[in-house]
Every structure is written in structure tokens, then in C-alpha cells.
Amino acid sequence: MNISDKYEAVIGLEVHAQLMTKSKIFASDDTTFGRPPNTQVSTITLALPGTLPKTNKEVVEMAVKMGIACNCNIAPYTIFSRKNYFYADLPKGYQISQDKFPICEGGFVDIKVGELKKSISLTRIHLEEDAGKNNHELDEQFSMIDLNRAGVPLIEIVSDPVISNSDEAYAYITEIRKLVRFLDVCDGNMEEGSMRCDANISIRLKGEKILNTRVEVKNMNSVRNVKRAIDGEIKRQIELVEKGEKVIQQTRSFDPSDGSTFPLRSKESAHDYRYFPEPDLPPISISAEIIEAIKLKMPPLPNVLFNQFVNEYGLSEYAAGVLTDEKETASYFLELTKNNTNYKAAANWILGEIKSYLNESGIQMKNFMVSPASIIELIKLVDDNIINLSGAKKIFIELTKGEKGTAISIAEQLNLIQNADQDQLSQWVNIVLEKNPEKVKEYKNGRKGILGLFMGDVMKLSQGKADPKLTTKLLQQLLDN
């Protein structure tokens, strides 16, 4: 038996999402990413004597949005607390966070791994301010500190320890990132640090109910690296236990070069932070009316759209999944369903030509220049047999080049209008049949599959203008007589 088959992992994830506000959580400092170091720091962020913080209203609304999306209970009363610890990148010597009264409690996030569907229960979502950033690589002798990020608003989404493996963790983080992007509360960019994940990992013998010593792994800058770090840490802990050694509670970091983790420091317990209520900030009351007003401003969530696309529009789960991966793609598809009921054609255009164009051009859906109205026109022209699909794709290429005018006007310019004239179609069909007497005999002798060969020759002869439905009907009439 494989040693790893003896054990199971118990994983809880803490996802920090940087909220997309223009100013910080308790001060008016700018939050734009990429500014010169230490140029976005005020006396309030530094907590200098005589200054007082003030809660950013938009931060609270964004946290409530995320709580609603994650099926949480929104607290009618919430307060901030001081979390005391001393790091060089924490200018106050404490972090304003939430302890006993988080803004959101409970809730769950549904995930799917292969055919397995699972609800990942949440402990809480709370608000806090970010710390600054240390850089140990710019100078050989000194660590450099950039405090621009200090005070930037965060929500921390804390799952229960119910994740069983790295695949579930991968699916969970992907779903969280999708939600924050749909809600416009965070850009979800892990590479820039605007979304970060800490993994709390322990192992136990399969069937046991106890929670063993956990290790926290930090500093993963992609969803893939979270998965790799979890796999590496599980392997390390199993090897320790098999050798008769103990797993030590500590904070570790991830080395992407080999997928291993290495120690940073011993892990603090909650009492080490000496939490106490923040004396300079009043409590926040959130009424049912406020929650309902926030709900009304929320966009349709990806799981709701997924079910709509499958159950109402008849799309496959694969197509619905791709269409709801990004808010911009889902929004574009919804535009295509206005004044158009050929939902499958609309989905095929996005999954096919549009996605290919975006990938080849290296641009995002939000920057796609062809309007939904133009794609709807292409769909209708094909449905009405005015142009064929091949011609529609040629028109699409012209539209991506910035060609002005409607799809039909471009079709006329490119001579792509299909010919439905009965006499002209009969002429093309007769020419093809006269040129292929042996193939005609084969068809009459029962080889019906070569109808497509005749059809292809007619399309070549007509330069793609022959109406395919009428042409097929004519071919069958002549060949079957």
C-alpha cells in the first residue's frame, strides 16, 4: 500500500482580497498600484499622534456584497479590533482588523472537481487593513520597506478546515476569484498581490476525527502554486510522521523552484496578538434595508448565470462554464441573447471565433471591439440563409480589422450573398452531375454518403454562393429520380 493512502489531509484556506477602492480603508491615501515607493502614505496611515481613522463606507458595502455572494450571515453590528504584532512593514505596530465580531459569518462556496460537487463551508469574512511590503533583494545589507500598501482595505475569507486535497483547494480559490471579479470588489490578480492565499494544512490517519498540528503556508503567487504548495507540504508531513517525528506548528513559505516549503517562523496563536476593540472607530450597524439595497446593486452571480444558460438556454455545462468564467464574457453573451433566440449559435461564436481572436491578439474580452449587435446580425444572416457560416467568418475578420458598416453591407462588398435562384442553382447542380457520371452511378447503387462530394463541387463552382439547403434538396431530387 502506498504510504500516502494511509493519511488524509485537512486543509483550511485564508484568502485575502484587496478591495478595489480609490482610497484606503481608514484614510484618503490613493491606492493605485505601481506608484513610487512610500508616496501614498499619510499621517493617518502612520497613526501619528493626534490623527484619527475613519471607516471607508465603500469598503463595508464591498464586504457585504461578498458575504451575500458566499451565502453568509451579515452581522447587524460589527466592530474593529487592534491586532498587535511588530513587523517592520506594519507602521503602527498593530493592524486594525476584526476579531470577535466579523462583518460576515458562516456561509459556503460551491465547487466542482470532475464529477464531484462539494460545498466548502466558511467560518467568516472579515475586514482589515493591509500591511506594507518588505523587499530583501534591492540591497545586499538592508531590507527596503514600501508602505504604499499599508492601510489598503482587505477582506479575509476564511474557510472551515473541510478541504481534502489540492484539487479542491484549486477549485475553491478559482471560484473565489471568479466571485470577486464578478462583484468588482477585487481584480483577483495574485501575481500583483491583490489576492493572496494562506493554506493551513495538517494530516491524520484516514478515518480519524481529531485535528492534528497544522502548518500555515504563505507566499503563493498563483492558484497553481497554491496547489503545488499543498501537495509539497502534505508530502513533507507524511514523511515526518512516518519517521516518528512530530509536525511543528509554524509558518512556512513556498519555493516554486522545487515545490517544497521552508520555515519562516513559529506560528502565533490568537492570544499572542492581544486583540482589543479599536478605541478610535465606532461600531458599524448594518440594517436589513441596507443589505437589500446592496443586493439590488449586485450583478447576476456566476452560479445563477450557469444554471440559466444550461436550463433555460439549453447550453452544455462546458459551454456555460466557459461563458461564466469571466464577468465580461458572461455580459457579452447576455447581450447576444437580446433580440436573438439562437443561443447555441451565440455561444459558439464566443467559444469559437471570438475566443480564438482574443487569444491570438493577446487582448481581453473587455477590450473586444466588435459589438454584440454585429454578431447578432451575423447569426441572423446565417439563420436566414443569406450568407453561409464560412462567409460569416470572413465578415467577422473584417469587423475585427475595424471595418465600418453593417455585416450585410460587408457581405455585399465581399460578394458573399448566397444565391437562392432556382434556375442558377439547377444550372450549377447539372454541371457537377454531368462531370461525375461514375459518381452518380455509385450514388444510385446505394452509396448515399457521397452526396457531400457533389455538394462540395457545387459550392466550389458557385464560389460559396449556392444556398446549401436548396442545393441539397435539388441534388437529392435529381439523383433519386
KAVEN-V896099 format. One line per field, one symbol per residue. phi: phi as a letter, one per 30 degrees, with the letter a starting at -180 (. if undefined). burial: 1 if it has 24 or more other C-alpha atoms within 12 Angstrom, else 0. A space follows every 50 residues. Layout:
phi->???
burial->???
This chain:
phi->.dedddcbcbbbcccccdddcdbddbbcedcedjdeehcbbcddddhdej cbdbddedddddddeddddcidddddbbbcbcccabbddcddiacdbbcd bddbbijabdbbbicdcbccdcdabbcacdcdbcbccdbdcbdcbccedd jddbccccdddbdcaddddedddddddddddddhcadidddcidbbbccc bbbadejdcdcdecbccciccaddddeddddddddddddddddiccdcda cbcccddbiccbdcadddcedddheaeddcbddccbddddddddedcdde dedddedddddccidddddddddcdbddddddddddddhacddddddddd dcdddddddddiccedcddddedddeddddddddidbcdddddddeeddd djedjdddddddddhcddccdddddddddddddddbdddddddddjdddd edddddddddddhicdddddddddedddddc
burial->00000011111111111111111111111111000001011101111000 00111101111111111111111110011111110000111101111111 11111111111000000011111111111111110000000000111111 11111111111111111111111111111111111111110011111111 11110000000101111111111111111111111111001000001001 11111000011100000000000011010000010100001001000111 11101101110010100011111111111111110110010111111111 10110010000000100111111111111111001111111111111111 00000111011000011111000011011101100000010010000001 1001111110010111111111011100100
